[in-house]
Amino acid sequence: MQWNVNETENWEELRSFVDTALLPIYLYRGSKEVCEHVLRMNYLLNVAAAIEQKLKGRVLLYPVNYHFAEEQPAQQTPSGFVHNVLLHFRGDRVRVAELGTEGSVLTLPVGDEDLESSLRFEVTVDVLYKEIIRHWQQWSTQ
């Protein structure tokens, strides 16, 4: 489920099935050109959307959370989800705010090389969505 009006109209009906929040996090760095930021942010959003499609029915994809890299704020996670998955570019330092005991947090780094390769994109999505499934399986055996 994506964070948009069309898909959230039935939120109350679907709420009991959606236990995972998918939060793409983008850190803006002043050292990069605007065109590079656009490419990177689009890539991150496309990876997140593709993961959500593969795990549809159990995941709510939030809009991108945009920060300036210099600020380094602690990332909040939404309440009411058993699992929170933070998606960010490799090398970005993402700090998570203190959590209660009700849920888990999985941080998944995305490589930022060869962003225009469709093969690289498919491999990235495949690896990351399988990692989420592995996380779910480990959590359920605890």
C-alpha positions as CSV (number, residue, x, y, z in Angstrom):
1,M,0.0,0.0,0.0
2,Q,1.3,3.4,-0.9
3,W,0.8,6.7,0.9
4,N,-1.7,8.2,-1.5
5,V,-5.4,9.0,-1.5
6,N,-6.4,6.2,-3.8
7,E,-4.8,3.4,-1.8
8,T,-5.5,4.8,1.7
9,E,-9.3,5.0,1.2
10,N,-9.6,1.5,2.4
11,W,-7.1,1.9,5.2
12,E,-9.4,0.8,8.1
13,E,-10.2,-2.5,6.3
14,L,-6.6,-3.3,5.5
15,R,-5.0,-2.0,8.7
16,S,-4.9,-5.4,10.4
17,F,-2.9,-6.9,7.5
18,V,-0.3,-4.1,7.2
19,D,2.4,-4.6,9.8
20,T,5.4,-3.0,8.2
21,A,6.2,0.7,7.5
22,L,8.7,1.2,4.6
23,L,10.4,4.6,5.1
24,P,12.7,5.8,2.3
25,I,15.2,8.4,3.8
26,Y,17.1,10.8,1.6
27,L,20.0,12.8,2.9
28,Y,20.7,16.0,0.9
29,R,24.4,16.9,0.5
30,G,25.4,20.4,-0.8
31,S,28.4,18.9,-2.6
32,K,26.2,17.2,-5.2
33,E,24.6,18.9,-8.2
34,V,20.8,19.2,-8.4
35,C,20.6,16.8,-11.3
36,E,22.4,14.1,-9.3
37,H,20.0,14.7,-6.4
38,V,17.1,14.2,-8.7
39,L,18.5,11.0,-10.1
40,R,19.3,9.6,-6.6
41,M,16.0,10.5,-5.0
42,N,14.0,9.1,-8.0
43,Y,16.1,5.9,-7.8
44,L,15.4,5.5,-4.0
45,L,11.7,6.1,-4.5
46,N,11.5,3.6,-7.4
47,V,13.3,1.0,-5.3
48,A,11.0,1.6,-2.4
49,A,7.9,1.4,-4.7
50,A,9.1,-1.8,-6.3
51,I,9.7,-3.4,-2.9
52,E,6.2,-2.3,-1.8
53,Q,4.7,-4.0,-5.0
54,K,6.5,-7.2,-4.2
55,L,5.3,-7.2,-0.6
56,K,1.9,-5.6,-1.3
57,G,-0.7,-6.1,1.3
58,R,1.7,-6.2,4.2
59,V,3.7,-2.9,3.7
60,L,2.8,0.7,3.8
61,L,5.2,2.8,1.8
62,Y,5.6,6.3,3.3
63,P,6.7,9.3,1.3
64,V,10.4,10.0,1.2
65,N,11.8,11.6,4.4
66,Y,14.2,14.3,3.3
67,H,17.0,15.6,5.6
68,F,20.0,17.7,5.2
69,A,23.0,15.4,5.8
70,E,24.7,18.0,8.1
71,E,21.7,17.9,10.5
72,Q,21.7,14.2,11.2
73,P,18.4,14.1,13.1
74,A,17.3,10.9,14.7
75,Q,14.7,9.2,12.5
76,Q,11.3,8.7,14.1
77,T,9.3,5.6,13.2
78,P,5.6,5.6,13.0
79,S,3.7,3.9,15.9
80,G,1.4,1.0,15.3
81,F,3.7,-1.1,13.1
82,V,5.4,-4.3,14.2
83,H,8.3,-3.6,11.7
84,N,9.8,-0.4,10.4
85,V,12.2,-0.7,7.4
86,L,14.4,2.3,6.8
87,L,15.7,2.5,3.2
88,H,18.7,4.8,2.5
89,F,21.8,5.1,0.4
90,R,24.9,3.2,1.5
91,G,27.2,5.5,3.3
92,D,24.5,7.7,4.8
93,R,24.4,7.6,8.5
94,V,20.8,7.1,9.7
95,R,20.2,7.3,13.4
96,V,17.0,5.8,14.7
97,A,15.1,7.5,17.6
98,E,14.6,5.3,20.7
99,L,12.0,2.7,20.2
100,G,9.6,1.0,22.6
101,T,9.6,-2.7,22.9
102,E,6.7,-3.1,20.5
103,G,8.5,-3.3,17.2
104,S,11.7,-3.8,15.2
105,V,13.7,-1.6,12.9
106,L,15.6,-2.9,9.9
107,T,17.9,-0.4,8.0
108,L,18.6,-1.3,4.4
109,P,21.3,0.5,2.5
110,V,21.0,0.9,-1.3
111,G,24.0,1.2,-3.4
112,D,24.4,4.4,-5.4
113,E,26.5,3.2,-8.3
114,D,25.2,2.7,-11.8
115,L,21.8,4.2,-11.0
116,E,20.7,4.1,-14.7
117,S,21.1,0.3,-15.1
118,S,17.8,-1.6,-15.2
119,L,19.6,-4.8,-14.3
120,R,21.2,-3.3,-11.3
121,F,17.8,-1.9,-10.2
122,E,16.1,-5.3,-10.5
123,V,18.9,-7.0,-8.5
124,T,18.8,-4.4,-5.8
125,V,15.0,-4.7,-5.4
126,D,15.3,-8.5,-5.3
127,V,18.0,-8.5,-2.7
128,L,16.3,-5.9,-0.5
129,Y,12.8,-7.4,-0.5
130,K,14.2,-10.9,0.3
131,E,16.1,-9.2,3.2
132,I,12.8,-7.9,4.5
133,I,11.2,-11.4,4.3
134,R,14.2,-12.8,6.1
135,H,13.8,-10.2,8.8
136,W,10.1,-11.1,9.2
137,Q,10.9,-14.8,9.5
138,Q,13.6,-14.2,12.1
139,W,11.2,-11.9,14.1
140,S,8.5,-14.5,14.0
141,T,10.8,-17.2,15.5
142,Q,11.8,-15.1,18.5
